[in-house]
Amino acid sequence: MTKHFCGDCVCHCNRVSCGTKLSQMLDWIVDKRPQKPPKDPETKIWYERGNCTRFDLLFPFLTALVSLLDLALDLRVAVAHYSRGDVAWAFLTVTFAFVSLVSIEIVSANWFLEDQRSFKKEILKKNGLEIKKWFYACHCFFGGTLLRCCQVFRTVRLIRSRKDESPGDKERYRLYIAQLQDTSTLGVLEAFMEEAPQVALQLYILLCRGSTLDLTSFEDFIVAISIPKSLALFAFHLLIYARYIRLADEESQQLNWCSLGSLFCFIWRLFMLTSRILALALFASYFTRFVFVVVAIHFVASCALLWRQECEYFEGEVVKQTFFRCAIAYVHVFCFFPLEGKNTRRWGYPYYLLILIENAIMVIWWTFVTHYGPKFRVVMLLTEWVTFFIGLIALILFYRFFHPALNSTEVETDKTDGAIRPDSRLKIIYKRVQWERKDNDNNEPNMRKNNITFNVAIELQGETQH
């Protein structure tokens, strides 16, 4: 009896010890630096948004590792297609990955060039993060993403090394957030140029193979596993983008990682994309090239909706604005991404109604003409509608109950009747942080030299309208 009691005590003590060590390890990982908030009110705002944990030191390299594994898996899928003699599928798989990679490197190099031509060059140089000429050479060898991750890592180390308040703290916090914005935007570019097309292609290939598909085969398993991988990365890139764009606006409520808001945002993007691509792939598996007719019709409809929206990008440059609108219309083939950062309900309703009608027509038409058996047809129909409505429910829950703007205490007065209502202003989707000097009102030379402001070219705030 005594031995049994002692054994229970030892087990209990071991569990308590393990729990304590785990808690200590977690505290060590999430330890924020600097620990003391600054006294300056404005700097304190950015301290709360830009202070860094030890996990933030690791996160840039986790991002780079995920990108590398993503590329490696895509290349392995191409090898699997080539080994079966499907040269065309192997070529398309590599092409999607290559075009995305090249586009990201070009945009990244262009942003470095922009930074060198702006006042941000002085901020970077002052903190030992200046842009070198060899940075551009790295982009020629597809090292731009890793290079940006290293820059983020160095900025995090710089912030964590400060034990006490110093004059340049606000600059460093804003610089860190701007770097996160850039990397997240490049991730969105990858999502739409590689992940979404790659999912559609691989799912179409599996559907075309039909009865010859053997998931016990390693080659077929690699192709199949690449589909949920790309779907998850697509949704994750958009979640990161949504978080960091809010982080850069001092008036905007944050979208925390460990929150129901982030969960429902991820589910919304994941299941809506799954529903859309499944409908396109099923239709293409029987009607092949006619799927491009559907995409073209949707593209024209999206252009018609987008042309009515205000465009805050490339003001005065008609050609660039037209190209940008067309790029967003392509994005709308897969998911909703409004050009105008206000009245999103006005554009969201017709978009999702159009998607619902298109998906219904494609899937039902496919059901009546496909050679697959009744069981498979029913499974595909259920999968299509279940994924769509899960995404729709997550969207409604996110905007209705868990959107960060709902936590805002801001109010506005209606000029028509004087009633006070929650602020429903909306935010422009994205513009890069602009770093420039701004003259003081009194025009004193010494003040003009030292008065530096960082204009975040993100307009009104709120991102929902209730």
PyMOL commands that set and color helices and strands:
alter all, ss='L'
color gray80, all
select helices_A, chain A and resi 2-29+41-50+54-83+87-117+120-126+134-140+144-160+169-212+218-247+260-287+290-306+318-331+344-369+374-402+404-407+445-450
alter helices_A, ss='H'
color red, helices_A
select strands_A, chain A and resi 411-413+420-422+433-437+452-456
alter strands_A, ss='S'
color yellow, strands_A
deselect
rebuild
show_as cartoon
